[in-house]
């Protein structure tokens, strides 16, 4: 093992240690939240972020809009700017897996779908997680890529790290962890150097694949009879001609009329 490999291993070990520390802090906040609610977590230097949902005023305003959207005054239900913004925020809510030793970022909606599938109104360890400790059929490389992408969005502010709510009910107020803890989790999972190295390593394979595709297209265009005639590969067939009777109908009718009389 050379110096570069030693340096990479040291950085990986440091990120793993930081992730364990951040996960321990997250689990401590989660334990306080489960026992005493958000007030128990509001200690000196720790302030949770209140993610508020719609209240009675918003619901009344939406009901009024739904009642008169047909006259073009408001957009149709489900197509308003507020609805799209709410859906975008819901897709950006993530959690941290509670399974000991997992430390994976979990999508909030995936965890809710898993609990609803099991007909539960509460969350359990491993809900919505695709890690090796929680999934029956894990895909380590795919899981790693998705974790890095989610951590990158979390560090950039595109995702919100929440505490696990007490129930799976939707349209409830949520509580997010402090920004410093979310950034610590994102920094310990996402490695921009590893991402750039992986992109650089995949560049020759991508170029070779593009070259093979270009050569195959050129070979097919030079040897295919359809390509030589300038027709598409899956050309639409001409419609069938209309049905034409063998004998004209009028003389046949006159012949039958004369034979009967």
CORPE-V829254 format. One record per helix or strand of 3 or more residues. SS is the DSSP state (H for helix, E for strand). FROM is the first residue (numbers start at 1). TO is the last residue. If there is no record, write none. Layout:
BEGIN
SS;FROM;TO
SS;FROM;TO
END
This chain:
BEGIN
H;3;36
H;38;41
E;49;51
H;56;67
H;69;71
H;81;91
E;93;96
E;105;107
H;108;117
H;140;156
E;160;162
E;174;176
H;179;189
H;192;223
H;225;228
H;249;260
END
